[in-house]
Structures are given as structure tokens and as C-alpha cells.
Amino acid sequence: MRRGPVLIPVIICWSLLLSDAHGQEQAVQRIEHLAKVQMQERCPDCKVTIEGKWIPGLLRMADSSRIQRIQLTAPELPRGYQKAVVHFHDADQQARSTQVQLYIRLHRKVPVVQQPIERGEVITAENLSWELRDITSLRKDPVASIDELHGQSARRFIAGGSILFKQEIQPTPLVQAGDRVQLIYTKDGVAINLRCEARESKAKGELIRVQSRETRKIYQGKVLSDTKIKWTKTL
């Protein structure tokens, strides 16, 4: 019995299937590559891994050379499941775009607190070590550089071994609650100084409540220095 010729269509069929699968793989790889390039532009020191989770069939079947660019829709540093817009040319060379879903995994060096930091304590470089961590699932943003800590203190107690987040720092108060300060009231070129006591802790430029023992009134003012407050209104 002659079976040789029967193998030819089978081989051709398998060849076409493999070629089609390879073409789809190249299209997905192209999308992942473009997304990774864009992510590394946003965060040069990040280690980025991207996986295409949902790619429309029309895009999967497209020649990878027709995929022009990708636009990540999330601002700053998108991570986890994210939507993106892919711009490409169809078989008729018409410009088109469609939405895809990617999974973006990010590793980045982040500041890790060495010893517990008390609320209000000034944060310095000596308090921290920088470690490569997976930040994909983090809901808050870690402090990105030591420059962000200049003049900053802890907003709350921070446990040792935890990542330091932007939401946990605040400008170091220049005036502390209980400090004696001078409230400066200016009108028509005339300045009046009133001795007061700060009722809260605030940084330079922030609004603060102070109270005068003489008038027994509470005022609001803007912190100019560690001893001077500019009157804004009487409460």
C-alpha cells in the first residue's frame, strides 16, 4: 500500500499551523517589548517584566512589523493588570488602534526602615537601606529618592523593616505645639505684634492656630519662622 503522498498534505497543514502560531507569538512579543521600553523610560532603575494577558485576535494575527507603538493609559508607574492602546497598520496599510491588557511586574530599589521611627522624628539617610523589592502589588508609592526626604519627618510611627512610603512623611514642623510665638498683624502699613502660644505643630508656609493669653482669642496665621506668624484671620 502506498502512503507516501498522504503525508504531504499533513506536513503542509502542520507547517501552516506552526507558522501561524509563530506569527501570533511574534506579535505578542512585539507588544510586550514596546511596553517594556516605555516602562523603562519612565523608570530607568526598575526591573520590568511584562506579559500580554488579553490581545485581540485581529492584533495577534497581524504581522509584528505592522505594530507601530503602544500607549500605556495609566500615569506615572503602572503596575499589575493595566490597559494599553496599541497602534498598528492593518493589511490595507490603514492606521488602526485597539486596546489590550497587560500584566506589569515591577522590581525597584526602595527605602527600607532599619530601626523603628517615632511619629514626628526627622528621617535621615542613616535611618534607611535601599533594597530591591517587588512593588507590583503595593497600593502606596514608595519614596523614590533620598532628595524627597530633605526636611521631612514621620507622619506616624513606622516599624523597622517596612518600606517607607510617600504617604508616611511630612514637612518637619518649624513651630511645635506649645511654642511661644509672635503673631504679626499688619494693616495700613502699621504692624502689631501679639504674643501667642501655638496650639499645633506646623511647617514653614503652613497655616497654624495660635492663642493669645491677653485677648484669649484664637487666631490663624502663616508660619514665617520658628517664632513669627503672619495673621490671616481671627477664629
Contacts in CASP RR format, 6 or more apart in sequence:
PFRMAT RR
TARGET T0000
AUTHOR 0000-0000-0000
METHOD contacts of the structure
MODEL  1
MRRGPVLIPVIICWSLLLSDAHGQEQAVQRIEHLAKVQMQERCPDCKVTI
EGKWIPGLLRMADSSRIQRIQLTAPELPRGYQKAVVHFHDADQQARSTQV
QLYIRLHRKVPVVQQPIERGEVITAENLSWELRDITSLRKDPVASIDELH
GQSARRFIAGGSILFKQEIQPTPLVQAGDRVQLIYTKDGVAINLRCEARE
SKAKGELIRVQSRETRKIYQGKVLSDTKIKWTKTL
20 61 0 8 1.000
23 63 0 8 1.000
23 64 0 8 1.000
24 60 0 8 1.000
24 61 0 8 1.000
26 64 0 8 1.000
27 55 0 8 1.000
27 59 0 8 1.000
27 60 0 8 1.000
27 61 0 8 1.000
27 62 0 8 1.000
27 63 0 8 1.000
27 64 0 8 1.000
27 67 0 8 1.000
28 52 0 8 1.000
28 55 0 8 1.000
28 60 0 8 1.000
29 64 0 8 1.000
30 64 0 8 1.000
30 67 0 8 1.000
31 52 0 8 1.000
31 55 0 8 1.000
31 59 0 8 1.000
31 67 0 8 1.000
31 70 0 8 1.000
31 86 0 8 1.000
31 100 0 8 1.000
31 102 0 8 1.000
32 50 0 8 1.000
32 51 0 8 1.000
32 52 0 8 1.000
32 102 0 8 1.000
34 67 0 8 1.000
34 69 0 8 1.000
34 70 0 8 1.000
34 86 0 8 1.000
35 50 0 8 1.000
35 70 0 8 1.000
35 72 0 8 1.000
35 84 0 8 1.000
35 102 0 8 1.000
35 104 0 8 1.000
36 48 0 8 1.000
36 50 0 8 1.000
38 70 0 8 1.000
38 72 0 8 1.000
39 46 0 8 1.000
39 48 0 8 1.000
39 50 0 8 1.000
39 72 0 8 1.000
39 77 0 8 1.000
39 78 0 8 1.000
39 104 0 8 1.000
39 106 0 8 1.000
40 46 0 8 1.000
40 48 0 8 1.000
42 76 0 8 1.000
42 77 0 8 1.000
43 77 0 8 1.000
43 106 0 8 1.000
43 108 0 8 1.000
45 108 0 8 1.000
45 109 0 8 1.000
46 77 0 8 1.000
46 106 0 8 1.000
46 107 0 8 1.000
46 108 0 8 1.000
47 106 0 8 1.000
47 107 0 8 1.000
47 108 0 8 1.000
47 132 0 8 1.000
48 104 0 8 1.000
48 105 0 8 1.000
48 106 0 8 1.000
49 104 0 8 1.000
49 105 0 8 1.000
50 102 0 8 1.000
50 103 0 8 1.000
50 104 0 8 1.000
50 105 0 8 1.000
51 102 0 8 1.000
51 103 0 8 1.000
51 105 0 8 1.000
52 100 0 8 1.000
52 101 0 8 1.000
52 102 0 8 1.000
52 103 0 8 1.000
53 81 0 8 1.000
53 101 0 8 1.000
53 102 0 8 1.000
53 103 0 8 1.000
54 100 0 8 1.000
54 101 0 8 1.000
55 100 0 8 1.000
55 101 0 8 1.000
56 98 0 8 1.000
56 99 0 8 1.000
56 100 0 8 1.000
58 90 0 8 1.000
58 98 0 8 1.000
59 67 0 8 1.000
59 86 0 8 1.000
59 88 0 8 1.000
59 98 0 8 1.000
59 100 0 8 1.000
62 88 0 8 1.000
62 90 0 8 1.000
66 88 0 8 1.000
66 89 0 8 1.000
66 90 0 8 1.000
67 86 0 8 1.000
67 87 0 8 1.000
67 88 0 8 1.000
68 87 0 8 1.000
68 88 0 8 1.000
68 89 0 8 1.000
69 86 0 8 1.000
69 87 0 8 1.000
70 84 0 8 1.000
70 85 0 8 1.000
70 86 0 8 1.000
70 87 0 8 1.000
70 100 0 8 1.000
71 84 0 8 1.000
71 85 0 8 1.000
71 86 0 8 1.000
71 87 0 8 1.000
72 78 0 8 1.000
72 82 0 8 1.000
72 84 0 8 1.000
73 82 0 8 1.000
73 83 0 8 1.000
73 84 0 8 1.000
73 85 0 8 1.000
74 82 0 8 1.000
74 83 0 8 1.000
76 141 0 8 1.000
77 106 0 8 1.000
77 141 0 8 1.000
78 104 0 8 1.000
79 104 0 8 1.000
79 105 0 8 1.000
79 106 0 8 1.000
79 135 0 8 1.000
79 136 0 8 1.000
79 137 0 8 1.000
79 138 0 8 1.000
80 103 0 8 1.000
80 104 0 8 1.000
80 105 0 8 1.000
80 136 0 8 1.000
80 137 0 8 1.000
81 101 0 8 1.000
81 102 0 8 1.000
81 103 0 8 1.000
82 101 0 8 1.000
82 102 0 8 1.000
82 103 0 8 1.000
82 104 0 8 1.000
83 99 0 8 1.000
83 100 0 8 1.000
83 101 0 8 1.000
83 102 0 8 1.000
84 99 0 8 1.000
84 100 0 8 1.000
84 101 0 8 1.000
84 102 0 8 1.000
85 97 0 8 1.000
85 98 0 8 1.000
85 99 0 8 1.000
85 100 0 8 1.000
86 97 0 8 1.000
86 98 0 8 1.000
86 99 0 8 1.000
86 100 0 8 1.000
87 95 0 8 1.000
87 96 0 8 1.000
87 97 0 8 1.000
88 95 0 8 1.000
88 96 0 8 1.000
88 97 0 8 1.000
88 98 0 8 1.000
89 95 0 8 1.000
89 96 0 8 1.000
90 96 0 8 1.000
104 136 0 8 1.000
105 134 0 8 1.000
105 136 0 8 1.000
106 134 0 8 1.000
106 135 0 8 1.000
106 136 0 8 1.000
107 132 0 8 1.000
107 133 0 8 1.000
107 134 0 8 1.000
107 135 0 8 1.000
108 132 0 8 1.000
108 133 0 8 1.000
108 135 0 8 1.000
108 142 0 8 1.000
109 130 0 8 1.000
109 131 0 8 1.000
109 132 0 8 1.000
109 133 0 8 1.000
110 130 0 8 1.000
110 131 0 8 1.000
110 133 0 8 1.000
110 135 0 8 1.000
110 142 0 8 1.000
110 143 0 8 1.000
110 163 0 8 1.000
110 164 0 8 1.000
111 128 0 8 1.000
111 129 0 8 1.000
111 130 0 8 1.000
111 142 0 8 1.000
111 143 0 8 1.000
111 146 0 8 1.000
111 163 0 8 1.000
111 164 0 8 1.000
112 128 0 8 1.000
112 129 0 8 1.000
112 130 0 8 1.000
112 131 0 8 1.000
112 133 0 8 1.000
112 161 0 8 1.000
112 162 0 8 1.000
112 163 0 8 1.000
112 164 0 8 1.000
113 127 0 8 1.000
113 128 0 8 1.000
113 158 0 8 1.000
113 159 0 8 1.000
113 160 0 8 1.000
113 161 0 8 1.000
113 162 0 8 1.000
113 163 0 8 1.000
113 164 0 8 1.000
114 127 0 8 1.000
114 128 0 8 1.000
114 129 0 8 1.000
114 160 0 8 1.000
114 161 0 8 1.000
115 127 0 8 1.000
115 160 0 8 1.000
116 157 0 8 1.000
116 158 0 8 1.000
116 159 0 8 1.000
116 160 0 8 1.000
117 123 0 8 1.000
117 127 0 8 1.000
117 154 0 8 1.000
117 157 0 8 1.000
117 158 0 8 1.000
117 160 0 8 1.000
118 154 0 8 1.000
118 157 0 8 1.000
119 154 0 8 1.000
119 155 0 8 1.000
119 156 0 8 1.000
119 157 0 8 1.000
120 153 0 8 1.000
120 154 0 8 1.000
120 155 0 8 1.000
120 172 0 8 1.000
120 173 0 8 1.000
121 153 0 8 1.000
121 154 0 8 1.000
122 151 0 8 1.000
122 152 0 8 1.000
122 153 0 8 1.000
122 172 0 8 1.000
123 149 0 8 1.000
123 152 0 8 1.000
123 153 0 8 1.000
123 154 0 8 1.000
123 164 0 8 1.000
123 169 0 8 1.000
124 149 0 8 1.000
125 146 0 8 1.000
125 149 0 8 1.000
128 146 0 8 1.000
128 164 0 8 1.000
133 163 0 8 1.000
135 142 0 8 1.000
138 163 0 8 1.000
140 165 0 8 1.000
140 166 0 8 1.000
140 167 0 8 1.000
141 165 0 8 1.000
141 166 0 8 1.000
141 167 0 8 1.000
142 163 0 8 1.000
142 164 0 8 1.000
142 165 0 8 1.000
142 166 0 8 1.000
143 149 0 8 1.000
143 164 0 8 1.000
143 165 0 8 1.000
143 166 0 8 1.000
143 169 0 8 1.000
148 166 0 8 1.000
148 169 0 8 1.000
149 169 0 8 1.000
151 171 0 8 1.000
151 172 0 8 1.000
152 169 0 8 1.000
152 170 0 8 1.000
152 171 0 8 1.000
152 172 0 8 1.000
153 169 0 8 1.000
153 170 0 8 1.000
153 171 0 8 1.000
153 172 0 8 1.000
153 173 0 8 1.000
154 168 0 8 1.000
154 169 0 8 1.000
154 170 0 8 1.000
155 167 0 8 1.000
155 168 0 8 1.000
155 169 0 8 1.000
155 170 0 8 1.000
156 168 0 8 1.000
158 164 0 8 1.000
158 168 0 8 1.000
170 203 0 8 1.000
171 203 0 8 1.000
171 204 0 8 1.000
171 206 0 8 1.000
172 203 0 8 1.000
173 201 0 8 1.000
173 202 0 8 1.000
173 203 0 8 1.000
174 202 0 8 1.000
174 203 0 8 1.000
174 204 0 8 1.000
174 223 0 8 1.000
174 225 0 8 1.000
174 226 0 8 1.000
175 181 0 8 1.000
175 198 0 8 1.000
175 201 0 8 1.000
175 202 0 8 1.000
175 208 0 8 1.000
175 223 0 8 1.000
175 226 0 8 1.000
175 229 0 8 1.000
176 198 0 8 1.000
176 201 0 8 1.000
177 198 0 8 1.000
177 199 0 8 1.000
177 200 0 8 1.000
177 201 0 8 1.000
178 197 0 8 1.000
178 198 0 8 1.000
178 199 0 8 1.000
179 197 0 8 1.000
179 198 0 8 1.000
179 226 0 8 1.000
179 227 0 8 1.000
180 195 0 8 1.000
180 196 0 8 1.000
180 197 0 8 1.000
180 198 0 8 1.000
180 227 0 8 1.000
181 195 0 8 1.000
181 196 0 8 1.000
181 197 0 8 1.000
181 198 0 8 1.000
181 210 0 8 1.000
181 226 0 8 1.000
181 227 0 8 1.000
181 228 0 8 1.000
181 229 0 8 1.000
182 193 0 8 1.000
182 194 0 8 1.000
182 195 0 8 1.000
182 196 0 8 1.000
182 227 0 8 1.000
182 228 0 8 1.000
182 229 0 8 1.000
183 193 0 8 1.000
183 194 0 8 1.000
183 195 0 8 1.000
183 196 0 8 1.000
183 210 0 8 1.000
183 212 0 8 1.000
183 219 0 8 1.000
183 221 0 8 1.000
183 229 0 8 1.000
183 231 0 8 1.000
184 191 0 8 1.000
184 192 0 8 1.000
184 193 0 8 1.000
184 224 0 8 1.000
184 228 0 8 1.000
184 229 0 8 1.000
184 230 0 8 1.000
184 231 0 8 1.000
185 191 0 8 1.000
185 192 0 8 1.000
185 193 0 8 1.000
185 194 0 8 1.000
185 231 0 8 1.000
186 192 0 8 1.000
186 230 0 8 1.000
186 231 0 8 1.000
194 212 0 8 1.000
194 214 0 8 1.000
194 215 0 8 1.000
194 219 0 8 1.000
195 212 0 8 1.000
195 213 0 8 1.000
195 214 0 8 1.000
196 210 0 8 1.000
196 211 0 8 1.000
196 212 0 8 1.000
196 213 0 8 1.000
196 219 0 8 1.000
196 229 0 8 1.000
197 210 0 8 1.000
197 211 0 8 1.000
197 212 0 8 1.000
197 213 0 8 1.000
198 208 0 8 1.000
198 209 0 8 1.000
198 210 0 8 1.000
198 229 0 8 1.000
199 208 0 8 1.000
199 209 0 8 1.000
199 210 0 8 1.000
199 211 0 8 1.000
199 218 0 8 1.000
200 208 0 8 1.000
200 209 0 8 1.000
202 208 0 8 1.000
202 223 0 8 1.000
203 223 0 8 1.000
204 223 0 8 1.000
204 224 0 8 1.000
204 225 0 8 1.000
205 222 0 8 1.000
205 223 0 8 1.000
205 224 0 8 1.000
206 222 0 8 1.000
206 223 0 8 1.000
207 220 0 8 1.000
207 221 0 8 1.000
207 222 0 8 1.000
207 223 0 8 1.000
207 232 0 8 1.000
208 220 0 8 1.000
208 221 0 8 1.000
208 222 0 8 1.000
208 223 0 8 1.000
208 229 0 8 1.000
209 218 0 8 1.000
209 219 0 8 1.000
209 220 0 8 1.000
209 221 0 8 1.000
209 235 0 8 1.000
210 218 0 8 1.000
210 219 0 8 1.000
210 220 0 8 1.000
210 221 0 8 1.000
210 229 0 8 1.000
211 217 0 8 1.000
211 218 0 8 1.000
211 219 0 8 1.000
212 219 0 8 1.000
217 234 0 8 1.000
217 235 0 8 1.000
218 234 0 8 1.000
218 235 0 8 1.000
219 229 0 8 1.000
219 231 0 8 1.000
219 232 0 8 1.000
219 233 0 8 1.000
219 234 0 8 1.000
219 235 0 8 1.000
220 231 0 8 1.000
220 232 0 8 1.000
220 233 0 8 1.000
220 234 0 8 1.000
220 235 0 8 1.000
221 229 0 8 1.000
221 230 0 8 1.000
221 231 0 8 1.000
221 232 0 8 1.000
221 233 0 8 1.000
222 229 0 8 1.000
222 230 0 8 1.000
222 232 0 8 1.000
223 229 0 8 1.000
224 230 0 8 1.000
END
